[in-house]
Amino acid sequence: MADFDFDVLVIGSGPGGYVAAIRAAQLGLKTACAESRETLGGTCLNVGCIPSKALLHASELFEEAAHGTLAKWGVKTSGVEVDLDTMHGEKSKAVNELTGGIEFLFKKNKVEWLKGLGTFEGPNTVKVGDRMVTAKNIVIATGSSVTPLPGVEVDNESAKIVDSTGALALPAVPKRMVVIGGGVIGLELGSVWRRLGAAVTVVEFLDQILPGMDGEVRKEANKIFKKQGFDFRLSTKVTGAKVNGAVTLTVEPAAGGAAETIETDVVLVSIGRRPNTDGLGLEKIGLKVNNRGQIETDHDFRTSVPGVWAIGDVIPGPMLAHKAEDEGLAVAENIAGQTGIVNHDVIPSVVYTYPEIAGVGLTEEDAKKDGEVKVGKFPMLANSRAKTNREPDGFVKVIADAKSDRVLGVWMISTVAGTMIAQAAQAMEFGATSEDIAYTCHAHPTHSEALKEAAMAVTGKPIHI
Ligand SMILES: Cc1cc2nc3c(=O)[nH]c(=O)nc-3n(C[C@H](O)[C@H](O)[C@H](O)COP(=O)(O)OP(=O)(O)OC[C@H]3O[C@@H](n4cnc5c(N)ncnc54)[C@H](O)[C@@H]3O)c2cc1C
């Protein structure tokens, strides 16, 4: 058998890649991880999940202080101001701590960090920077980057037309902001700048925000965001942009019709993300991408080329950090000869706005396509903790199979939905029925009791409504 420098070489150190590398090393495999960025952690830690959550947290604190939430509770504040430099500073500190943490974990687990862009030279050979490296197994975990919008050119430097990376680092709070795309990233970053003082308009091509989520949740979320001051232009497409001091966007109805213009100070382009395969040299190993630019794999994350595996945003499925992480664990275990499995039917998704929005499993619309369902709903207004905290918006919805009662999907809007959804995911992973959730003792008073009551409502027996 040929001698290789490594048992496993992972290309990309995002949540998919770094987890795969650490698990492979834990399993006794000689492992390296190539990363073209200066720091480890990928999109998620550097310009994604972590910095966006830092700004969401900071802006929420500001809004609570500046717009009367604290005062309502007798916490008096005066002269509340935004100090954006300090906010950005705290965000960067969190990013540095977490990316440094991955570096520490690499050292601890003896994963070798290869600095530079990885390019295939052959099935078992990758050039990283100037170094030629061979590995028995290569895991492609190169992630994704922002999808460009023709006619609306991003220039993060000038901070006029920005992508999510630029929107995480705006040097001043804009008076007006237009977010193109009413998906998760647009609504989260739109929320940050709205809370800090911008008048935010969201332009969405589809007739509703949050594509892919449960219909009722999408409608309710839209109502809540409107109440917060977001302006929505649904069923509208952006066809061009001119920067001349301010930015002038040209928009028209998605179905066609008269064009009009919107003037604004900052435009955030957030219409989606596309897989990173450019410069990877896939042609050298005869690995083709599908028509969405993704690398296809089998259930074990093997590509069509022996010894080459792929995980995370670069393969089909939701572009989420925890999906990438779980695939990272599974691929390493499969490489080591164990059985690594990811249940793609139970991947929770969360929008970290106020309130939070979360779901796992099938939407009601999709569940109904497969057969008869029973649905139980419970409003947060009737949940004692949410009511006490003055957090009345939202509901929990449990969708179960009409015959077997097995839970097919859970959707919710609640201030802590991102935390509550874990219970639903675990229940579904264990094949729970709605009755199983309804008869599980939940601590009182917690927002999670709303999930229990929604499960009780599946068979028409909630107590508190
Ligand atoms: C603003 C924003 C907010 C987000 N918030 C959330 C959230 O709250 N929760 C959530 O679950 N997801 C969130 N996401 C999505 C999440 O960041 C991604 O799903 C996740 O990072 C994907 O992980 P990955 O390992 O597949 O790839 P990435 O994290 O994209 O990492 C890939 C890495 O590979 C490197 N790379 C690429 N090509 C090469 C090469 N040829 N050689 C060497 N290195 C290479 C890249 O530099 C990158 O560092 C967010 C994304 C954005 C943009």
The ligand as an SDF file (V2000), in Angstrom:
LIG
                    3D

 53 58  0  0  0  0  0  0  0  0999 V2000
  -24.0400   36.0370    8.5030 C   0  0  0  0  0  0  0  0  0  0  0  0
  -24.2350   34.5600    8.6800 C   0  0  0  0  0  0  0  0  0  0  0  0
  -24.8640   34.0830    9.8100 C   0  0  0  0  0  0  0  0  0  0  0  0
  -25.0320   32.7170    9.9990 C   0  0  0  0  0  0  0  0  0  0  0  0
  -25.6480   32.2980   11.1320 N   0  0  0  0  0  0  0  0  0  0  0  0
  -25.8270   30.9790   11.3360 C   0  0  0  0  0  0  0  0  0  0  0  0
  -26.4070   30.5140   12.5310 C   0  0  0  0  0  0  0  0  0  0  0  0
  -26.7610   31.2870   13.4270 O   0  0  0  0  0  0  0  0  0  0  0  0
  -26.5600   29.1840   12.7000 N   0  0  0  0  0  0  0  0  0  0  0  0
  -26.1810   28.2950   11.7250 C   0  0  0  0  0  0  0  0  0  0  0  0
  -26.3560   27.0830   11.9210 O   0  0  0  0  0  0  0  0  0  0  0  0
  -25.6080   28.7100   10.5830 N   0  0  0  0  0  0  0  0  0  0  0  0
  -25.4220   30.0260   10.3700 C   0  0  0  0  0  0  0  0  0  0  0  0
  -24.8030   30.4430    9.2270 N   0  0  0  0  0  0  0  0  0  0  0  0
  -24.3830   29.4260    8.2390 C   0  0  0  0  0  0  0  0  0  0  0  0
  -23.0840   28.7660    8.6790 C   0  0  0  0  0  0  0  0  0  0  0  0
  -22.0990   29.7500    8.8340 O   0  0  0  0  0  0  0  0  0  0  0  0
  -22.6520   27.7180    7.6620 C   0  0  0  0  0  0  0  0  0  0  0  0
  -23.7050   26.8110    7.4330 O   0  0  0  0  0  0  0  0  0  0  0  0
  -21.4310   26.9550    8.1460 C   0  0  0  0  0  0  0  0  0  0  0  0
  -20.3640   27.8220    8.4070 O   0  0  0  0  0  0  0  0  0  0  0  0
  -21.0030   25.8980    7.1270 C   0  0  0  0  0  0  0  0  0  0  0  0
  -19.9070   25.2250    7.5950 O   0  0  0  0  0  0  0  0  0  0  0  0
  -18.8460   24.5310    6.6190 P   0  0  0  0  0  0  0  0  0  0  0  0
  -17.8580   23.8640    7.5060 O   0  0  0  0  0  0  0  0  0  0  0  0
  -19.5370   23.7140    5.6000 O   0  0  0  0  0  0  0  0  0  0  0  0
  -18.1570   25.7010    5.8170 O   0  0  0  0  0  0  0  0  0  0  0  0
  -17.5360   27.1910    6.1940 P   0  0  0  0  0  0  0  0  0  0  0  0
  -17.8930   27.5340    7.5710 O   0  0  0  0  0  0  0  0  0  0  0  0
  -17.9750   28.0330    5.0830 O   0  0  0  0  0  0  0  0  0  0  0  0
  -16.0020   26.8910    6.1820 O   0  0  0  0  0  0  0  0  0  0  0  0
  -15.3050   26.5630    5.0410 C   0  0  0  0  0  0  0  0  0  0  0  0
  -13.8750   27.0360    5.1820 C   0  0  0  0  0  0  0  0  0  0  0  0
  -13.1230   26.4750    4.1110 O   0  0  0  0  0  0  0  0  0  0  0  0
  -12.1770   27.4180    3.6670 C   0  0  0  0  0  0  0  0  0  0  0  0
  -11.8260   27.0690    2.2840 N   0  0  0  0  0  0  0  0  0  0  0  0
  -12.6220   27.1180    1.1850 C   0  0  0  0  0  0  0  0  0  0  0  0
  -11.9530   26.6290    0.1100 N   0  0  0  0  0  0  0  0  0  0  0  0
  -10.7140   26.2830    0.5480 C   0  0  0  0  0  0  0  0  0  0  0  0
   -9.5740   25.7100   -0.0700 C   0  0  0  0  0  0  0  0  0  0  0  0
   -9.5910   25.3760   -1.3720 N   0  0  0  0  0  0  0  0  0  0  0  0
   -8.4720   25.4810    0.6870 N   0  0  0  0  0  0  0  0  0  0  0  0
   -8.4570   25.8040    2.0210 C   0  0  0  0  0  0  0  0  0  0  0  0
   -9.5120   26.3250    2.6480 N   0  0  0  0  0  0  0  0  0  0  0  0
  -10.6320   26.5620    1.9240 C   0  0  0  0  0  0  0  0  0  0  0  0
  -12.9080   28.7460    3.7840 C   0  0  0  0  0  0  0  0  0  0  0  0
  -11.9860   29.8090    3.9080 O   0  0  0  0  0  0  0  0  0  0  0  0
  -13.7090   28.5370    5.0780 C   0  0  0  0  0  0  0  0  0  0  0  0
  -12.9900   29.0250    6.1820 O   0  0  0  0  0  0  0  0  0  0  0  0
  -24.5840   31.8060    9.0160 C   0  0  0  0  0  0  0  0  0  0  0  0
  -23.9280   32.2750    7.8770 C   0  0  0  0  0  0  0  0  0  0  0  0
  -23.7530   33.6380    7.7070 C   0  0  0  0  0  0  0  0  0  0  0  0
  -23.0410   34.1250    6.4770 C   0  0  0  0  0  0  0  0  0  0  0  0
  1  2  1  0
  2  3  1  0
  2 52  2  0
  3  4  2  0
  4  5  1  0
  4 50  1  0
  5  6  2  0
  6  7  1  0
  6 13  1  0
  7  8  2  0
  7  9  1  0
  9 10  1  0
 10 11  2  0
 10 12  1  0
 12 13  2  0
 13 14  1  0
 14 15  1  0
 14 50  1  0
 15 16  1  0
 16 17  1  0
 16 18  1  0
 18 19  1  0
 18 20  1  0
 20 21  1  0
 20 22  1  0
 22 23  1  0
 23 24  1  0
 24 25  2  0
 24 26  1  0
 24 27  1  0
 27 28  1  0
 28 29  2  0
 28 30  1  0
 28 31  1  0
 31 32  1  0
 32 33  1  0
 33 34  1  0
 33 48  1  0
 34 35  1  0
 35 36  1  0
 35 46  1  0
 36 37  1  0
 36 45  1  0
 37 38  2  0
 38 39  1  0
 39 40  1  0
 39 45  2  0
 40 41  1  0
 40 42  2  0
 42 43  1  0
 43 44  2  0
 44 45  1  0
 46 47  1  0
 46 48  1  0
 48 49  1  0
 50 51  2  0
 51 52  1  0
 52 53  1  0
M  END
$$$$
